[in-house]
Amino acid sequence: MAESTDKRLSAEARSLLFVLEELSALVHDLDPADYSARPGSPFESSVGAHVRHALDHVSALEALEKNQTITYDRRERGTDVEVDRDAALERISILAELVETLGLEEPDRAVEIEHMLSCDGQTTIIKSTLKRELVFVFHHLIHHNAMIANRLRLLDIELPAGFGFAPATLHSGNTPARS
């Protein structure tokens, strides 16, 4: 997966593609055992579980291909993406193509998002734009990349510079000395 150089892509799509590329490169270079290793605490997730969850949010954008409502609350747990690096890499590649397609659309395109408000299943639908949702998914992916980075630091695995940091953090220069 190579970073897109298509100047017609929205800045939001290019940013999301960049973070997907970072994740893909990291997953590609990880030992399969480190990718799927279950942490000791039941409150921590494997790298693969974070990848799956983050990609579920990108996958929610697939609804836009059919002019349907985006629903981030519907996620599949226990998929191959959680335990198999190759499955994750394949899914990242597919989702990068989706983001490239969406990045060529009108950024201010109106979209609808369905959110669950309570555990009894009550939902609400809100109006949004494609641009806003690409930015949301971009930041959600960075958030999970940060958690992946923390998990890998515990395993003494060196990370690419800047991995898991938001652009604002990198821009301000307030990153820890160790990446």
C-alpha positions in Angstrom: 0.0 0.0 0.0 1.6 3.2 -1.1 0.6 6.6 0.1 -1.7 8.3 -2.5 -0.3 11.3 -4.3 -3.6 12.2 -6.0 -3.9 15.9 -5.5 -7.7 15.6 -6.0 -8.1 13.8 -2.7 -9.4 15.9 0.1 -6.9 16.8 2.8 -8.9 14.8 5.3 -8.7 11.6 3.2 -5.0 12.1 2.6 -4.5 12.4 6.4 -6.5 9.3 7.1 -4.6 7.4 4.4 -1.3 8.5 5.9 -2.2 7.1 9.3 -3.5 3.8 7.7 -0.2 3.5 5.9 1.7 4.0 9.2 -0.4 1.3 10.8 0.1 -1.0 7.8 3.8 -0.6 8.0 3.9 -1.3 11.7 1.7 -4.4 11.5 3.7 -5.7 8.6 7.0 -5.4 10.6 5.6 -6.9 13.8 6.3 -10.5 14.8 3.0 -12.4 14.6 3.2 -13.4 18.2 3.6 -9.8 19.3 0.6 -8.8 17.1 -1.8 -11.3 18.8 -0.3 -11.6 22.3 -2.9 -11.3 25.0 -1.8 -9.0 27.8 -1.8 -10.2 31.4 -4.5 -7.8 32.5 -8.1 -8.4 31.4 -8.4 -4.6 31.0 -5.8 -4.4 28.3 -6.2 -5.5 24.7 -3.8 -7.1 22.2 -2.3 -5.0 19.4 -4.6 -7.0 17.1 -7.7 -6.1 19.1 -6.8 -2.4 18.8 -6.3 -2.8 15.1 -9.6 -4.5 14.7 -11.5 -1.9 16.7 -9.8 1.0 14.8 -10.5 -0.6 11.5 -14.2 -1.2 12.5 -14.5 2.6 12.6 -13.0 3.0 9.1 -15.3 0.1 7.9 -18.3 2.0 9.2 -17.6 4.5 6.3 -18.5 1.7 3.9 -22.2 2.6 4.5 -21.6 5.7 2.5 -21.0 3.7 -0.7 -24.6 2.7 -0.5 -25.9 6.1 0.8 -26.7 4.5 4.1 -26.3 5.8 7.7 -22.9 5.4 9.3 -23.2 3.4 12.6 -19.9 3.2 14.5 -21.6 1.2 17.3 -21.8 -2.0 15.2 -18.6 -3.8 15.5 -17.5 -7.4 15.1 -15.3 -8.8 17.8 -13.2 -11.9 17.5 -12.5 -11.6 13.8 -9.3 -12.8 12.0 -8.0 -9.2 12.0 -7.5 -9.5 15.8 -5.1 -12.5 15.5 -3.8 -12.6 12.0 -1.5 -9.9 10.7 -2.1 -10.9 7.1 -5.8 -10.5 7.5 -5.2 -7.1 9.1 -3.0 -6.0 6.2 -5.5 -7.1 3.7 -8.3 -5.3 5.5 -6.2 -2.1 5.7 -5.6 -2.3 2.0 -9.3 -2.6 1.2 -10.1 0.3 3.5 -7.4 2.5 2.0 -9.2 2.0 -1.3 -12.5 3.0 0.3 -10.9 6.2 1.8 -9.3 7.1 -1.6 -12.8 6.8 -3.2 -14.4 8.9 -0.5 -11.6 11.4 -0.7 -12.6 12.2 -4.3 -16.2 13.1 -3.3 -17.5 16.5 -2.2 -16.1 16.9 1.4 -19.2 18.8 2.5 -21.5 16.0 1.4 -24.2 15.5 4.0 -24.2 12.2 5.8 -26.1 10.8 8.8 -24.7 9.1 11.8 -26.6 6.8 14.1 -25.4 6.7 17.7 -26.5 4.5 20.5 -27.4 6.6 23.5 -28.0 4.0 26.2 -27.5 0.3 26.8 -31.3 -0.3 26.3 -30.6 0.3 22.6 -32.0 3.8 22.2 -30.4 5.6 19.3 -30.4 9.0 17.7 -29.5 10.1 14.2 -27.4 13.2 13.7 -26.4 15.1 10.6 -22.8 15.4 9.7 -20.5 15.8 6.7 -18.1 13.5 5.0 -15.2 15.8 5.9 -16.1 15.7 9.6 -16.4 11.9 9.6 -13.1 11.4 7.9 -11.5 13.6 10.6 -13.3 11.7 13.3 -12.1 8.4 12.0 -8.6 9.8 11.5 -8.4 10.9 15.2 -9.9 7.7 16.4 -7.2 5.7 14.5 -4.5 7.9 16.0 -5.9 7.3 19.4 -5.7 3.5 18.9 -2.3 3.8 17.4 -1.2 5.5 20.6 -2.6 2.6 22.6 -0.8 0.1 20.3 2.4 2.1 20.8 2.0 1.8 24.6 1.5 -1.9 24.3 4.5 -2.4 22.1 6.7 -0.2 24.4 5.9 -2.7 27.2 7.3 -5.4 24.9 10.4 -3.2 24.3 9.6 -2.9 20.6 11.0 0.2 18.9 8.4 2.3 17.1 8.7 4.6 14.1 9.1 8.2 15.1 5.8 9.9 15.7 3.7 6.8 15.6 0.5 7.2 17.7 0.9 11.0 18.1 -1.7 13.5 16.9 -0.5 16.1 14.4 -1.0 18.9 17.0 1.3 17.1 19.4 4.0 16.6 16.8 3.5 20.2 15.6 4.0 21.6 19.1 7.1 19.5 19.6 5.8 18.2 22.9 6.6 14.5 22.2 8.6 12.4 24.6 12.2 11.9 23.7 11.5 8.2 23.2 9.1 7.3 20.4 
